Structure formats: C-alpha cells, structure tokens
Amino acid sequence: CTTKLTARVPLDTDIFIPNIFTPNGDGLNDEFFIRNLPINVNANLVINDRWGKQVYASKNYQNMWNGDDVADGVYFYRLVVGSSKPLTGWVEIL
C-alpha cells in the first residue's frame, strides 16, 4: 500500500538582510549574505561605521563582504537594488 502526497510551498522572493554575521573562518555566516539579491540587477551597497565613515562600498554587490578587517561592532548599511527605494539598517559583526 502506498500513498502519494503533493504539497505546494510558496517561494519566498523577498530580499532578506541579516543583522549579524560572524567572519571567523569557520565556513558559517562568514560573509554579509543578502538572501534573494537579484543577480541581473545592480545592487549598490554602502557600509558605514557608527561615526559615519565608509568602510565598504560596492556598485554591484555579490554577497562577498567579509568584514575586511574591521573591528567587531555595529555598522550601518544602505542598499539600493536597481531603481527601487533604498533599504537601510544595521548589521553587527561578531
């Protein structure tokens, strides 16, 4: 006796920006990975420290920022994907 089950799972396509990452080289959460970032659209990302000094910028972000030897702490981001409204917030490096 067998039973076949079919289910539909909605696909989450919303951009998700984490608020923490741990670039310690263990292979887990080592980069600032923005989920569902479009591949074929430019994503401009700027990261500033708490004093407003720019510590990272990319005109075509590809989920590759690993903290670049900045100190642990809270940093602020501004992400513009294509011509959409800017997404802003904070991220902690631990």
C-alpha positions in Angstrom: 0.0 0.0 0.0 1.5 3.4 -1.0 0.3 6.9 -0.7 1.4 9.8 -2.9 1.4 13.3 -1.2 1.8 16.5 -3.1 2.3 19.9 -1.4 2.8 23.4 -2.7 5.3 25.6 -0.8 5.2 29.3 -1.6 8.6 30.6 -2.8 9.9 33.5 -0.7 11.4 36.0 -3.1 11.7 38.9 -0.7 15.1 40.4 0.0 16.3 39.4 3.5 19.2 41.3 5.1 20.6 39.7 8.2 21.5 41.8 11.2 24.6 39.8 12.2 27.4 37.8 10.7 30.5 36.1 12.1 33.5 36.3 9.8 35.7 33.9 11.8 36.7 31.5 9.0 34.5 28.5 10.2 32.6 28.4 6.9 29.3 29.5 8.6 28.0 33.1 8.2 31.4 34.4 7.1 30.0 36.9 4.6 27.3 39.5 4.7 24.9 37.4 2.7 21.7 39.1 1.5 19.2 36.5 0.6 17.3 36.8 -2.7 19.5 39.6 -4.0 18.8 39.8 -7.8 21.7 38.6 -9.9 20.9 40.6 -13.1 20.2 44.0 -11.4 22.9 46.2 -9.9 22.8 46.3 -6.1 24.6 49.3 -4.7 25.8 48.7 -1.1 27.5 51.1 1.3 28.5 50.2 4.8 29.4 52.9 7.4 30.7 52.7 10.9 28.9 54.3 13.8 30.7 57.6 13.2 29.6 57.7 9.5 32.9 56.7 8.0 32.5 54.5 4.9 34.2 51.1 5.5 32.9 49.3 2.4 31.1 50.1 -0.9 30.1 48.1 -4.0 28.2 49.2 -7.1 27.3 45.6 -7.9 27.2 43.7 -4.6 27.5 39.9 -4.9 27.4 38.8 -1.2 31.1 38.9 -0.8 31.8 41.3 2.0 33.5 39.5 4.9 34.2 42.4 7.3 37.6 43.3 5.7 39.5 43.6 9.0 37.0 46.0 10.6 36.5 45.7 14.3 33.6 43.8 15.8 30.6 46.1 16.3 27.6 47.6 14.7 27.7 49.0 11.2 25.0 50.7 9.1 24.1 49.7 5.5 22.3 51.4 2.6 21.3 49.0 -0.2 19.8 50.2 -3.5 18.7 47.5 -5.8 18.1 48.8 -9.3 15.8 51.8 -9.2 14.0 50.7 -6.0 13.7 52.6 -2.8 16.9 52.3 -0.6 16.9 49.7 2.1 18.7 50.9 5.3 19.5 49.3 8.6 22.3 47.9 10.8 24.4 44.8 10.9 26.6 43.5 13.7 29.9 41.9 13.1 30.8 39.4 15.8 
